[in-house]
Amino acid sequence: MKLRALTVALLSRAADEWAVSLNRQGRMPTYAPNKGQEMNSIGALLALRDDDWFVPSFRELGGMLLRGLPLSKYYLYWLGNEQGSHLPLDQYHMLPVSVPIASQTLHAVGLSYADRYRNRDRVSIVFVGDGGTSEGDFYEALNFAAVWNTPTIFYIQNNGWAISTPRQVQTKVESLASKAGAVGMEGVQIDGNDLDTVYKTTLKAANKARNGGGPTLIEGITYRLGAHTTADDPTRYRTDEELVPWLLRDPLLRLKEQMVSEGSISKEQLSQMENQAKKSARRSFEEAESESPPKMGELYSHLYAEMPSPLEEQLQERVELRQRAAGTKGGAK
Ligand SMILES: Cc1ncc(C[n+]2csc(CCOP(=O)(O)OP(=O)(O)O)c2C)c(N)n1
């Protein structure tokens, strides 16, 4: 298990670092790094079956790679290509990246309600950030899951910040796991930077849910080592005094040190794996970049089976604007 977690975490870390660098080169529009949070989704997904529903937010690259998602597809998403959100359900049992904060929590409850209704022993896991737990959708999802006793695992990645808003400014509770008490659900707070703890806690919640015991809220305490996204500068709102201790608690560093000291991997093997991960990240991006860039209309065509008239009007307006802009350029020649 540890070797698999390490391989995926190294690729996730390399992919993050390369994406940030590509953004600075003007080749990647906006990217949300996972750095420092990887073990949450990796540990949790390792504890689940491949056909359990995985409903991510936007900092679960490790979990997505574990499910077999090619990194190039993840890069396509961040390049704005809708193909990055087309994930055949039978293949991945996973929903695409979700940016509207906490909206995905309701989708996960719906999925697990359907499974319970059909007497399937499948569970759903949904990820949300600490800021997301102040959204109405989150409370509604928790309540429905508790009342309907759905096989849902809510996993909060509490990385301390919602962009520049610290946890203590957006909620009065010390423990986000305690929010489960409001709906009569079990809540547990854990070290989200420790692979073993995340794995065991998720496995326990999954076994309970599979056996009809209902939902669990897990709060993984973690830290976002990088920026919120490449459009953010965290030095404007957080101090080095806060950051430095978390650099020492880096989950990847911890796993690497643990595995080397146990003798399950040598330093040479580790550096080979790191090089491999970096090469793989570069190759995956080149693959994604070689796809043709998304066309303007695609922004509208993937939302509904039949496009509603306000969207049709918007699209038409944009087409006309573009034609006019092209005409103006032509006239100036
Ligand atoms: C409904 C909604 N409101 C606002 C935003 C803008 N927004 C994007 S990320 C973010 C902060 C989310 O913080 P948190 O839930 O703690 O997750 P993190 O980014 O720290 O992983 C906000 C407010 C959004 N995407 N969706």
The ligand as an SDF file (V2000), in Angstrom:
LIG
                    3D

 26 27  0  0  0  0  0  0  0  0999 V2000
  -20.1510   28.7620   -4.5530 C   0  0  0  0  0  0  0  0  0  0  0  0
  -18.7990   29.3880   -4.7220 C   0  0  0  0  0  0  0  0  0  0  0  0
  -18.5220   30.5250   -4.0790 N   0  0  0  0  0  0  0  0  0  0  0  0
  -17.2840   31.0900   -4.2200 C   0  0  0  0  0  0  0  0  0  0  0  0
  -16.3380   30.5170   -5.0140 C   0  0  0  0  0  0  0  0  0  0  0  0
  -14.9500   31.1390   -5.1710 C   0  0  0  0  0  0  0  0  0  0  0  0
  -13.9800   30.3030   -4.4400 N   0  0  0  0  0  0  0  0  0  0  0  0
  -13.1750   29.4550   -5.1010 C   0  0  0  0  0  0  0  0  0  0  0  0
  -12.1960   28.5820   -4.0740 S   0  0  0  0  0  0  0  0  0  0  0  0
  -12.8250   29.3560   -2.7270 C   0  0  0  0  0  0  0  0  0  0  0  0
  -12.3310   29.0160   -1.3510 C   0  0  0  0  0  0  0  0  0  0  0  0
  -12.5810   27.6100   -0.9870 C   0  0  0  0  0  0  0  0  0  0  0  0
  -11.9710   27.3320    0.2330 O   0  0  0  0  0  0  0  0  0  0  0  0
  -12.0320   25.9050    0.8710 P   0  0  0  0  0  0  0  0  0  0  0  0
  -13.4120   25.3600    0.7820 O   0  0  0  0  0  0  0  0  0  0  0  0
  -11.4270   25.9860    2.2280 O   0  0  0  0  0  0  0  0  0  0  0  0
  -11.1400   25.0080   -0.0980 O   0  0  0  0  0  0  0  0  0  0  0  0
   -9.6060   25.1800   -0.5020 P   0  0  0  0  0  0  0  0  0  0  0  0
   -9.5630   26.1180   -1.6660 O   0  0  0  0  0  0  0  0  0  0  0  0
   -8.8760   25.7290    0.6850 O   0  0  0  0  0  0  0  0  0  0  0  0
   -9.1600   23.8320   -0.8870 O   0  0  0  0  0  0  0  0  0  0  0  0
  -13.7910   30.2900   -3.0910 C   0  0  0  0  0  0  0  0  0  0  0  0
  -14.5290   31.1330   -2.1310 C   0  0  0  0  0  0  0  0  0  0  0  0
  -16.6900   29.3180   -5.6950 C   0  0  0  0  0  0  0  0  0  0  0  0
  -15.8170   28.6790   -6.4720 N   0  0  0  0  0  0  0  0  0  0  0  0
  -17.9100   28.7750   -5.5140 N   0  0  0  0  0  0  0  0  0  0  0  0
  1  2  1  0
  2  3  1  0
  2 26  2  0
  3  4  2  0
  4  5  1  0
  5  6  1  0
  5 24  2  0
  6  7  1  0
  7  8  2  0
  7 22  1  0
  8  9  1  0
  9 10  1  0
 10 11  1  0
 10 22  2  0
 11 12  1  0
 12 13  1  0
 13 14  1  0
 14 15  2  0
 14 16  1  0
 14 17  1  0
 17 18  1  0
 18 19  2  0
 18 20  1  0
 18 21  1  0
 22 23  1  0
 24 25  1  0
 24 26  1  0
M  CHG  1   7   1
M  END
$$$$
